[in-house]
Amino acid sequence: MKYMRVFQTLLAFSGNAPPQLALTRELVDRGHKVRVLAHRAARERIESTGAEFVEYRRAMPDLDLTRPETDPIRDWEARTQLGAAKRLRDGVIAPMPDGTRDAIEMLEGWSADVVVFDWLIPAAAIAAELAGVPAAALVHCPYPLPARGAPPLFSGLSPMTGPLGAVRDRLFDRITRRFWAPGLPVLNGVRAEYGLAPLKDWGDQVLGARAVYVMTAPELDFSSKAQLPTNVHYVGPAFEPFQTEWESPWPEENTDPLVLLSFSTSYMDQGALAQRALDAVAGLPVRALLTAGPALDASHLRIPANARTVAFVPHRTVLPHASLMVTHAGWQTVNAALADGVPLVCIPDARDQPDNAARVVFVNAGVRVSKKSSPSKLRSVIASALEDRSIEQGARAMADALARSDGATVMADALERLPVRNVVEATTPHGSPAAS
């Protein structure tokens, strides 16, 4: 059997575990040659999968979203959700010319069979188009492009039916296209530089890929009910391997419900929110575990007697023991909790988090509360959620939906079915212990 050369780009940084890396590891374990173009802060995470790391030379090589001083986007400084979204948009647009040059140089020096790119990095799609290599886009959030009948990303809204809902959706569709409009001249400028025809819409660069893989179950995303392009596929969640054993820091006789607290691996100025959550669980008959991650300095927090903090522990190691998760509602965190049937208290901050929280509430797998809520308000919400059997049932229903398919396996199978232009010998036989 022959094996592929796969060129992958992704947005990763020190400390985070994007679901795209589950595909990276799956491809490596099957013996495929994988090179990943990313920022230098992600080197360790990428090399741990067995893939070869290649550093961006031009496109913000120092980017690391775990620290404010290495975050060029700084969307957490914005006063409004729209302002934060604009900063994120501009952070996607600005590096496109440099990112395209980096990707083109890599493809010129290494003949790939397929390009797999983060939907936020369309520069790689341009490079693939120029080289004539098939490309696949990975979506690690709710489906991000306009879809009739679904509220747009960054709105935080739920679906609305009837004539009023149709009017609202048409209005937001126009607003969304206008929002991304500043990127179109930049995109087409890069395309023109390399002799490619202009596009009519920003999203056409992503949708021009051979396939667009949305890494969740369709039941958890509003856009799955819309009429999407035929190359858009919901493949299920993608998780890297994780330990199955977890050593509890509490005595064995303590059987209070376990509440897992998590507020992002990237810096979002979340210290005050984490403190309010800790103050909220103080005095409740629970065991509270805060996973601080690289972006949150737990030494500056007041830790109540019933709480513990850890710098890092794989969420899926702890979640089978948890009764509730209190979280910023990052998409991978939401998918991880629901994959284990754990209901959520969502305290969204920015980015796609309000959208993710809206989806959790819509499927009755959790509740949503404002990030400005006082500790007493949060305490009341957490206590009620622990007693709410309906959201427990909703979370279990989502666990069943998410368990239907493994995104990494589905995507790897699909990529292997693509016509292969270049072949290399396998480095690891498919089905070896490394792949199991």
C-alpha positions as CSV (number, residue, x, y, z in Angstrom):
1,M,0.0,0.0,0.0
2,K,1.2,3.5,-0.9
3,Y,1.1,6.4,1.5
4,M,0.5,10.1,1.0
5,R,2.5,13.3,1.6
6,V,0.1,15.6,3.6
7,F,0.8,19.3,4.0
8,Q,-1.2,20.7,6.9
9,T,-1.6,24.2,8.3
10,L,-3.2,25.1,11.5
11,L,-3.6,27.8,14.2
12,A,-2.0,26.3,17.3
13,F,0.0,27.7,20.2
14,S,1.7,26.5,23.3
15,G,-0.7,24.6,25.6
16,N,-3.7,24.1,23.4
17,A,-4.8,20.9,21.7
18,P,-6.8,21.8,18.6
19,P,-8.9,19.0,17.2
20,Q,-7.0,19.2,13.9
21,L,-4.1,17.6,15.7
22,A,-6.2,14.4,16.1
23,L,-6.2,14.1,12.3
24,T,-2.5,14.8,12.2
25,R,-1.8,12.0,14.6
26,E,-4.2,9.6,12.8
27,L,-2.5,10.2,9.5
28,V,1.0,9.8,11.0
29,D,-0.1,6.5,12.7
30,R,-1.3,5.2,9.4
31,G,2.2,5.8,7.9
32,H,1.6,9.0,6.0
33,K,4.2,11.7,5.8
34,V,2.8,14.8,7.4
35,R,4.4,18.3,7.4
36,V,2.7,21.0,9.5
37,L,3.2,24.7,8.9
38,A,2.5,26.6,12.1
39,H,3.9,29.2,14.5
40,R,7.0,28.3,16.5
41,A,5.1,28.2,19.8
42,A,3.2,25.1,18.5
43,R,6.4,23.1,17.7
44,E,6.2,20.8,20.8
45,R,2.5,20.0,20.4
46,I,2.9,19.2,16.7
47,E,6.0,17.1,17.0
48,S,4.3,15.1,19.8
49,T,2.0,13.7,17.1
50,G,5.0,12.4,15.0
51,A,4.5,15.0,12.3
52,E,7.3,17.2,11.0
53,F,7.0,20.8,12.1
54,V,7.8,23.7,9.7
55,E,7.9,27.2,11.1
56,Y,6.2,30.2,9.5
57,R,9.0,32.5,8.4
58,R,6.9,35.6,7.5
59,A,3.4,35.2,8.9
60,M,3.6,36.3,12.5
61,P,6.1,33.6,13.5
62,D,6.1,34.8,17.2
63,L,2.4,34.4,17.6
64,D,1.4,32.7,20.9
65,L,-2.1,33.4,22.2
66,T,-1.3,32.1,25.7
67,R,0.4,35.4,26.6
68,P,-0.7,39.0,26.0
69,E,2.7,40.1,24.9
70,T,2.8,37.6,22.0
71,D,-0.9,38.0,21.0
72,P,-1.0,40.4,18.0
73,I,-4.8,40.2,17.8
74,R,-5.6,41.2,21.4
75,D,-9.4,40.8,20.9
76,W,-9.8,40.5,24.6
77,E,-9.1,44.2,24.8
78,A,-12.2,45.1,22.8
79,R,-15.1,46.6,24.6
80,T,-17.8,45.0,22.5
81,Q,-18.4,41.6,20.9
82,L,-18.4,43.2,17.5
83,G,-15.1,45.0,18.2
84,A,-13.6,41.7,19.3
85,A,-14.9,40.0,16.1
86,K,-13.3,42.7,14.0
87,R,-10.0,42.2,15.6
88,L,-10.2,38.5,15.0
89,R,-11.2,39.1,11.4
90,D,-8.3,41.5,10.8
91,G,-6.0,39.0,12.4
92,V,-7.0,36.5,9.8
93,I,-6.7,39.0,6.9
94,A,-3.5,40.8,7.7
95,P,-1.0,37.8,7.4
96,M,-2.6,36.4,4.2
97,P,0.1,37.7,1.8
98,D,3.0,36.5,4.0
99,G,1.2,33.2,4.9
100,T,0.6,32.5,1.2
101,R,4.3,32.9,0.4
102,D,5.3,30.6,3.3
103,A,2.9,28.0,2.1
104,I,3.9,28.3,-1.6
105,E,7.6,27.9,-0.6
106,M,6.9,24.8,1.3
107,L,4.9,23.2,-1.5
108,E,7.7,24.1,-4.0
109,G,10.2,22.3,-1.8
110,W,8.0,19.3,-0.9
111,S,5.6,17.8,-3.4
112,A,2.4,17.1,-1.4
113,D,-0.5,14.9,-2.4
114,V,-3.1,16.9,-0.4
115,V,-3.3,20.2,1.6
116,V,-5.3,20.2,4.8
117,F,-5.9,23.7,6.1
118,D,-7.5,25.5,9.0
119,W,-10.5,27.4,7.6
120,L,-9.0,30.5,9.2
121,I,-5.9,30.2,7.0
122,P,-7.1,30.5,3.4
123,A,-3.5,31.3,2.4
124,A,-2.9,27.6,2.3
125,A,-5.9,27.1,0.0
126,I,-4.4,29.6,-2.4
127,A,-1.1,27.8,-2.4
128,A,-2.8,24.5,-3.0
129,E,-4.9,25.9,-5.9
130,L,-1.7,27.4,-7.4
131,A,0.1,24.0,-7.2
132,G,-2.9,22.0,-8.4
133,V,-3.0,20.0,-5.2
134,P,-6.4,18.9,-3.8
135,A,-7.3,20.7,-0.5
136,A,-9.5,20.1,2.4
137,A,-10.7,22.7,5.0
138,L,-11.0,21.8,8.7
139,V,-13.6,23.7,10.7
140,H,-13.0,23.6,14.5
141,C,-16.0,25.8,15.4
142,P,-19.7,25.9,14.3
143,Y,-20.0,26.2,10.6
144,P,-18.7,29.7,10.0
145,L,-20.0,30.7,6.6
146,P,-23.5,32.1,5.8
147,A,-26.1,29.4,5.8
148,R,-29.8,30.3,5.2
149,G,-31.9,29.6,8.3
150,A,-29.0,29.7,10.7
151,P,-27.8,32.7,12.6
152,P,-24.2,33.8,11.7
153,L,-21.1,33.1,13.6
154,F,-20.2,35.8,16.2
155,S,-23.9,36.7,16.7
156,G,-24.5,34.4,19.7
157,L,-28.1,33.9,18.5
158,S,-30.4,30.9,18.2
159,P,-32.5,30.0,15.2
160,M,-35.8,31.9,14.8
161,T,-38.7,30.4,12.8
162,G,-41.5,32.1,10.9
163,P,-41.5,35.2,8.7
164,L,-39.7,37.3,11.3
165,G,-37.0,34.7,11.6
166,A,-36.6,34.7,7.8
167,V,-36.3,38.5,7.7
168,R,-33.7,38.4,10.6
169,D,-31.6,35.8,8.9
170,R,-31.6,37.6,5.5
171,L,-30.5,40.8,7.4
172,F,-27.7,39.0,9.2
173,D,-26.6,37.3,6.0
174,R,-26.0,40.7,4.4
175,I,-24.3,42.0,7.6
176,T,-22.0,38.9,7.7
177,R,-21.0,39.3,4.1
178,R,-20.3,43.0,4.7
179,F,-18.3,42.1,7.8
180,W,-15.9,39.9,5.8
181,A,-15.9,42.4,2.8
182,P,-12.6,44.0,3.9
183,G,-10.8,40.7,3.3
184,L,-11.9,40.3,-0.3
185,P,-9.6,42.9,-1.8
186,V,-6.6,41.4,0.1
187,L,-7.6,37.9,-0.9
188,N,-8.0,38.9,-4.6
189,G,-4.8,40.9,-4.5
190,V,-2.9,37.8,-3.4
191,R,-4.6,35.7,-6.0
192,A,-3.8,38.3,-8.7
193,E,-0.2,38.3,-7.7
194,Y,0.0,34.6,-8.6
195,G,-2.2,34.8,-11.7
196,L,-5.4,33.3,-10.2
197,A,-8.8,34.6,-11.1
198,P,-10.6,36.9,-8.6
199,L,-13.4,35.5,-6.3
200,K,-16.8,37.1,-5.7
201,D,-17.0,36.3,-2.0
202,W,-14.5,35.8,0.9
203,G,-15.9,32.4,1.7
204,D,-15.4,31.1,-1.8
205,Q,-11.8,30.4,-1.1
206,V,-12.7,27.9,1.7
207,L,-15.7,26.5,-0.2
208,G,-13.5,25.9,-3.3
209,A,-11.7,23.1,-1.4
210,R,-12.4,19.5,-2.3
211,A,-14.0,19.1,1.0
212,V,-14.9,21.1,4.1
213,Y,-15.0,19.0,7.3
214,V,-17.0,20.3,10.3
215,M,-15.7,18.5,13.4
216,T,-18.8,17.9,15.4
217,A,-22.1,16.1,15.2
218,P,-24.8,17.8,13.1
219,E,-27.2,17.8,16.0
220,L,-25.0,20.3,17.8
221,D,-24.8,22.9,15.0
222,F,-27.6,25.1,13.7
223,S,-26.2,25.2,10.1
224,S,-26.5,21.5,9.6
225,K,-30.3,22.1,9.1
226,A,-29.5,24.5,6.2
227,Q,-28.9,23.7,2.6
228,L,-25.1,23.6,2.6
229,P,-22.7,23.1,-0.4
230,T,-22.3,19.4,-1.2
231,N,-18.7,19.4,-0.2
232,V,-19.5,20.3,3.4
233,H,-19.5,17.3,5.7
234,Y,-20.1,16.9,9.4
235,V,-17.6,14.2,10.5
236,G,-18.0,14.1,14.3
237,P,-15.6,15.3,17.0
238,A,-11.9,14.7,16.8
239,F,-9.9,14.1,20.0
240,E,-6.3,13.0,20.5
241,P,-5.6,10.0,22.7
242,F,-5.9,10.7,26.4
243,Q,-5.2,8.9,29.7
244,T,-8.1,6.9,31.0
245,E,-6.9,7.0,34.6
246,W,-7.3,10.1,36.8
247,E,-5.8,10.5,40.3
248,S,-8.2,12.5,42.3
249,P,-6.6,15.0,44.7
250,W,-9.4,14.4,47.3
251,P,-9.7,11.6,49.8
252,E,-11.5,8.5,48.5
253,E,-14.3,9.0,51.0
254,N,-15.2,12.4,49.5
255,T,-18.0,11.6,47.1
256,D,-19.3,15.2,46.6
257,P,-20.2,16.0,42.9
258,L,-17.1,16.9,40.9
259,V,-17.4,20.3,39.1
260,L,-14.8,21.0,36.5
261,L,-13.9,24.6,35.9
262,S,-12.1,25.6,32.7
263,F,-11.6,29.1,31.1
264,S,-9.6,28.7,27.9
265,T,-5.9,27.9,27.2
266,S,-5.5,31.2,25.4
267,Y,-5.1,34.5,27.2
268,M,-8.5,36.3,27.4
269,D,-7.9,38.3,30.5
270,Q,-10.0,35.7,32.3
271,G,-8.5,35.9,35.8
272,A,-11.4,37.9,37.3
273,L,-14.0,35.5,35.8
274,A,-12.1,32.5,37.1
275,Q,-12.0,34.1,40.6
276,R,-15.8,34.7,40.5
277,A,-16.4,31.1,39.6
278,L,-14.1,29.9,42.4
279,D,-15.9,32.2,44.8
280,A,-19.2,30.8,43.5
281,V,-18.4,27.2,44.3
282,A,-17.0,28.0,47.8
283,G,-19.4,26.6,50.3
284,L,-21.2,24.4,47.9
285,P,-21.1,20.7,48.6
286,V,-19.0,19.9,45.6
287,R,-15.4,19.2,44.7
288,A,-14.2,21.9,42.3
289,L,-11.3,21.3,40.0
290,L,-9.9,24.3,38.1
291,T,-7.7,23.5,35.1
292,A,-5.6,26.7,34.8
293,G,-3.7,26.1,31.6
294,P,-0.8,28.3,30.4
295,A,-2.9,31.5,30.2
296,L,-4.1,31.7,33.8
297,D,-1.8,32.2,36.8
298,A,-3.5,30.3,39.6
299,S,-1.1,31.7,42.1
300,H,-3.0,35.0,42.0
301,L,-6.3,33.3,42.8
302,R,-8.1,32.7,46.1
303,I,-8.7,29.0,46.2
304,P,-11.6,27.8,48.4
305,A,-11.2,24.8,50.7
306,N,-13.3,22.6,48.4
307,A,-11.4,23.5,45.3
308,R,-8.1,22.3,43.7
309,T,-6.1,23.7,40.8
310,V,-3.9,22.0,38.2
311,A,-1.8,23.5,35.5
312,F,-3.0,20.8,33.0
313,V,-4.9,17.6,32.9
314,P,-6.6,16.3,29.8
315,H,-10.3,17.2,30.1
316,R,-11.4,13.8,28.9
317,T,-9.5,12.1,31.6
318,V,-11.5,14.0,34.3
319,L,-14.9,14.3,32.5
320,P,-16.1,10.7,33.1
321,H,-15.9,11.5,36.9
322,A,-17.6,15.0,36.6
323,S,-21.2,16.0,37.3
324,L,-20.9,19.4,35.7
325,M,-18.5,21.6,33.7
326,V,-18.4,25.4,34.2
327,T,-16.7,26.9,31.2
328,H,-16.1,29.7,28.8
329,A,-17.7,27.5,26.2
330,G,-14.8,27.0,23.8
331,W,-16.0,24.6,21.0
332,Q,-13.5,21.8,21.8
333,T,-14.4,22.1,25.5
334,V,-18.1,21.9,24.7
335,N,-17.6,18.8,22.5
336,A,-15.4,17.1,25.0
337,A,-17.9,17.6,27.9
338,L,-20.9,16.5,25.8
339,A,-19.0,13.5,24.4
340,D,-18.9,12.3,28.0
341,G,-22.5,13.4,28.7
342,V,-21.5,16.1,31.1
343,P,-23.9,19.1,31.2
344,L,-22.4,22.6,31.1
345,V,-22.8,26.0,32.7
346,C,-21.6,28.3,29.9
347,I,-20.1,31.6,30.7
348,P,-19.1,32.8,27.2
349,D,-16.5,35.5,26.9
350,A,-15.9,36.3,23.2
351,R,-14.9,34.8,19.8
352,D,-17.3,31.9,19.0
353,Q,-18.1,31.2,22.6
354,P,-21.5,33.0,22.7
355,D,-22.4,30.9,19.6
356,N,-21.3,27.7,21.2
357,A,-23.3,28.5,24.4
358,A,-26.4,29.2,22.3
359,R,-26.1,25.7,20.8
360,V,-25.6,24.0,24.2
361,V,-28.8,25.7,25.5
362,F,-30.7,24.9,22.3
363,V,-30.1,21.2,22.7
364,N,-30.9,21.5,26.4
365,A,-27.5,20.2,27.4
366,G,-26.7,23.1,29.7
367,V,-27.4,26.7,30.7
368,R,-25.9,30.1,29.9
369,V,-25.0,32.9,32.2
370,S,-23.4,36.3,31.7
371,K,-19.7,36.6,32.3
372,K,-20.5,39.7,34.4
373,S,-22.5,37.7,36.9
374,S,-21.7,38.0,40.6
375,P,-20.4,35.0,42.6
376,S,-23.8,34.7,44.3
377,K,-25.6,34.5,40.9
378,L,-23.1,32.0,39.6
379,R,-23.5,29.9,42.8
380,S,-27.3,29.8,42.3
381,V,-26.9,28.8,38.6
382,I,-24.4,26.1,39.4
383,A,-26.5,24.7,42.3
384,S,-29.6,24.5,40.1
385,A,-27.7,22.9,37.2
386,L,-26.4,20.1,39.5
387,E,-30.1,19.3,40.3
388,D,-31.5,19.7,36.8
389,R,-32.2,16.3,35.4
390,S,-33.4,17.7,32.0
391,I,-30.0,19.1,31.1
392,E,-28.4,15.9,32.2
393,Q,-30.6,14.0,29.8
394,G,-29.8,16.5,27.1
395,A,-26.1,16.1,27.6
396,R,-26.5,12.3,27.4
397,A,-28.4,12.6,24.1
398,M,-25.5,14.7,22.7
399,A,-23.1,12.1,23.9
400,D,-24.9,9.5,21.8
401,A,-24.8,11.8,18.8
402,L,-21.2,12.7,19.2
403,A,-20.3,9.0,19.6
404,R,-21.6,8.0,16.2
405,S,-18.4,8.8,14.4
406,D,-14.8,9.7,15.1
407,G,-13.9,12.8,13.2
408,A,-10.2,11.9,12.8
409,T,-10.9,8.5,11.4
410,V,-13.6,9.8,9.0
411,M,-11.4,12.5,7.7
412,A,-8.4,10.3,7.3
413,D,-10.5,7.7,5.4
414,A,-11.8,10.4,3.1
415,L,-8.3,11.8,2.4
416,E,-7.0,8.4,1.6
417,R,-9.7,8.1,-1.1
418,L,-8.4,11.2,-2.9
419,P,-6.5,10.6,-6.1
420,V,-2.8,10.4,-5.1
421,R,-0.2,12.2,-7.2
422,N,2.9,11.4,-5.2
423,V,3.7,8.3,-3.1
424,V,6.1,7.4,-0.4
425,E,6.8,4.3,1.5
426,A,5.0,3.7,4.7
427,T,6.8,4.6,7.9
428,T,4.3,2.8,10.1
429,P,2.0,0.0,8.9
430,H,-1.6,0.8,9.2
431,G,-3.0,-1.2,12.1
432,S,0.3,-1.2,14.0
433,P,0.3,-0.5,17.8
434,A,1.1,3.1,17.0
435,A,-2.2,3.4,15.2
436,S,-4.4,1.8,17.9
